[in-house]
Structures are given as structure tokens and as C-alpha cells.
Amino acid sequence: MFGGACERGGQDPETSARTSSESSALPDQRPGALQEEVKVSEEEIPQETGEISKKAQDNLRKLLGKWSRTDGNYTLEVRGVQSNKKLEVEYYNPQPINIAKTKLLRKGDDIGIFVKLDDKNYSGSMYNLVYNPELDKLGGTYYHAVSKQYFQVVFNRK
């Protein structure tokens, strides 16, 4: 279900949007999955309001912890979720990288996270990740703003 990291090319995030049918490397291709389109902006990701299902609550609890990216020395640590859908997240490569914004994403039982970085060589870079409970992995898209490149990424639990 999760492919290896692969460069998507030097596409501008304002003009680039690929659907799951265009790329077999997307992390979650189930119908109705959170990442119906890979667009790296939290405003463009489907959101639901209202009560969260028990399965989604379980998946949310499973997000907590340290996650290691499979293609490098990158660590994402999800420490908690606030009531306003903001996540308490830290990011390391291997030193701490400042985070500008985080957000919990949800569609049905699917849970995901959005993280926007704000540090030297990372300003404007973003993660858009979906949690896969069957594999206990986070997978999705990383946009590196400096190089204007997209990457498919996977994080394993540490």
C-alpha cells in the first residue's frame, strides 16, 4: 500500500495536483481515502465536522509517538492533539526544525496530519500524511519548498 519515496519533480504547488488514479505510489488508494487528491495545503484536504467514530478515535490515539521516515534521518513526534484540531508535533533532521502550523485531518475513519515547517532550508515545506492502521505507518506527500519538489514518503513507528 505504501510505495517508497519518489520524487514528483519540480512542480509548483499552486499548479500541481495529481489524483490517486494518476500515481500508483500514493500511500492509500482505498475509495474515500483522505488523500483523494495530493495537494499540499491543509485547506484543500477534505474535512468533516461532527462526532468522531470510535475507529477514528482509536486511530487518533495510535498517531501518538515517534515516527521515523524510511528514506533518511527524519523524525516526526506526535505528542498530543488539542481540541481545536491542532497537533502537538516536533520534527527533527536530526536537530529540531521549527514548525509553523499543524492540523489534524479527518475523513470518515481515516486520520491524517498536516505539518508546515518554518526553518532555514525548510520554510514553507509541508507534510500531508495519512495513518494506515493495518500497517501502523504514516504515508503521504512531502513538499520541499526550497527545491519546489514533491516526494512520496513513509514513516515507520520508532
Steps between C-alpha positions, in 0.01 A plus 500: 500500500785742573755544225856615555586866493504636149560844365200658330708755316543874522132583492357814654244420774265768367468331162553133581235254613515130420215264574551155647412347163803673344758358740536147630744614770241680712486365853128429519288416199185378676179659372416804712850521646618825652737576213263496205722763340858571593502873561732633763284748686280425797216708355476263203459180702147371560387567856203375697338654800290339768554192709808291442442123474651254747730364226619853418558564873706178522701604193555842654648344815727287281643815336672592826869416521820526299509427128812452288503575126621202297729695266709703741569623850166680543287456811146619559373488857127535563458589868132586521186644346329816618124550477538746209651225276848643554763236561795517735776390262878519491718437193870412491764464224675398731492837683164666579332683210251780577137429416268778379171313501348160572153366445311177555329380181203267489266342249278229640720259693817616322732719706783711367729783595616818332832653607645822359866565580661840558878487531814560293479286183147390600288818495169409337578129476200281586397147589157361420484152658234231548511237774463139383385295802546164325872569441548741794670750266462863399527567130437783261658797332785727601542829316851647526437871440861601435540258210128507406495120489250243625594167656292199597606411856437231760560518874538188717429502871822525704 
